[in-house]
Structures are given as C-alpha cells and as structure tokens.
Amino acid sequence: MGLEDAYRIFNALGGVVDKITGVGGVLFLIGFVIVFTIFMGFVITLLVRAIKMLPNMTPSQFLKFTLIMAISLMIVGLLIP
C-alpha cells in the first residue's frame, strides 16, 4: 500500500471526470476545487493553532502531543514507502 494505490484511485477518478463533458464537468471540477481549498484551509488552521499552543502546554499535554505526532508520522511513513 502506498502511492501506487493513491495513483490508481486518482486515475479512476480522472477517468470518470474525462467522461463528463460540458458544463456539468466544469461545475464538478469547480466544486471539487472549492471543497479541496476549504479542507486545506482547515488543515492549515489546525496546524497553526497547534504550533501556537505548543509553548503553553503542560508536560503531560506535550507528551500526548508528541505521541500523536509520532503515530501520525508512522502512518505517513507506511503510506509512503
């Protein structure tokens, strides 16, 4: 499991988008871009808040944060061989 799986998924989505023509296809792509932009803004906002909270954390909160970051990095490392 890795980028090959993601590539196949996006290829399948690309095949579906290629079959859609006209105004419907354009509206679909515009909607997808809007949703993706909102999602990325949400992720960036969460990252900024986490960085701002870092200096004010208690040792227990910092250890929990470090553990969550370590698990997240391990999952990303599994997905990207």
C-alpha positions, 0 to 999 in steps of 0.5 A: 500500500502506498502511492501506487494505490493513491495513483490508481484511485486518482486515475479512476477518478480522472477517468470518470471526470474525462467522461463528463463533458460540458458544463456539468464537468466544469461545475464538478471540477469547480466544486471539487476545487472549492471543497479541496481549498476549504479542507486545506484551509482547515488543515492549515488552521489546525496546524497553526493553532497547534504550533501556537499552543505548543509553548503553553502546554503542560508536560503531560499535554506535550507528551500526548502531543508528541505521541500523536505526532509520532503515530501520525508520522508512522502512518505517513511513513507506511503510506509512503514507502 
